[in-house]
Amino acid sequence: MSTSVEQVTGAGLRGPGSGEVAAFRNVSKSFGPVKAVNDISLTLHPGETVAFLGPNGAGKSTSIDMLLGLKDPDAGSITLFGGTPRQAIMDGRVGVMLQSGGLMPDVKVREMLKFASDIHPRGYDVEDVMKTAGITDIADRKVDKLSGGQEQRVRFALATVGDSDLIILDEPTTGMDVTARQAFWSVMRAQADAGRTVLFATHYLEEADSIADRVLVVHRGRLIADGTAAEIKARAGLRKIAFDLHPEDGVPDLGLLSRLPSLSGLDVSGHTVRIRSNDADATVAALYRAGFYPRGLEVTGVGLEQAFIAITGEQDAADESAALAKENAR
């Protein structure tokens, strides 16, 4: 008999704990000469909402495939709930929403969800699942007649059709409008509040910034950052400086502005100046010393997107420097 969604999504049913949901231990995976995953170690815990970020080709998809038992690591080990990924999948402990695929053509939405619920060890009532996913109005529509956003909501319903302990989402809100995205993340927060672990890969960094308890950044197969969004932004060390110059002062001197210390970015639009700085105090002090008189001066932290760009850029520079040193040592 199917279980009602409301019976298992109440806050505090499981509750966040210190147990181990998933663990990568020195995991590597190569495809020919390309090392897609390079010695990654990390642990996921109950009740966490974790954003998995990285440029295209960084190793996110390969890592998720190995976590789901679709690929085997070349080195290291991966465990899910203390056992193998395949066993955890068979036990119904993992719900998955992939970016594409996974939908049966020429089948009605309700029929497909009913089948998924029936084979899940702890399947939910399908009507409740559709209501939660916002797809009741398309229940009798065939899957291959859906729009992109509707397909994503159906995939979300499939990922949450049963009482799973870990939910893995790959670019979950692609194709969704703003309202659907907000509703989606509201449900995901409820899942995490109930003690489930939510791992999602996304290119919408504002989602990671506002939703995730924890952010993992992978780049060129390596885990280069692991912390809260605030910690990731603080690690980047960047601040945004914005101000206006009075029109009577004439056109801003770009040459002079570009020579300000600790500058990592400069944008001038009319008499409005926007600066990214690694040391805002030093930049602002030099601004006054150079004879500028800023109006409406604002100094704020950068967003996760700017921090992400800074951190991956630093890693690229470090890799290039190491490669050059190795070449010179030959």
Beta strands, then each sheet from edge to edge (+ up, - down):
strand 1: 22-31
strand 2: 34-44
strand 3: 49-53
strand 4: 75-80
strand 5: 94-97
strand 6: 166-170
strand 7: 197-201
strand 8: 214-219
strand 9: 222-227
strand 10: 239-244
strand 11: 263-269
strand 12: 272-277
strand 13: 295-301
sheet 1: 2+ 1- 4+
sheet 2: 5+ 6+ 7+ 3+ 8+ 9-
sheet 3: 11+ 12- 10+ 13-
end
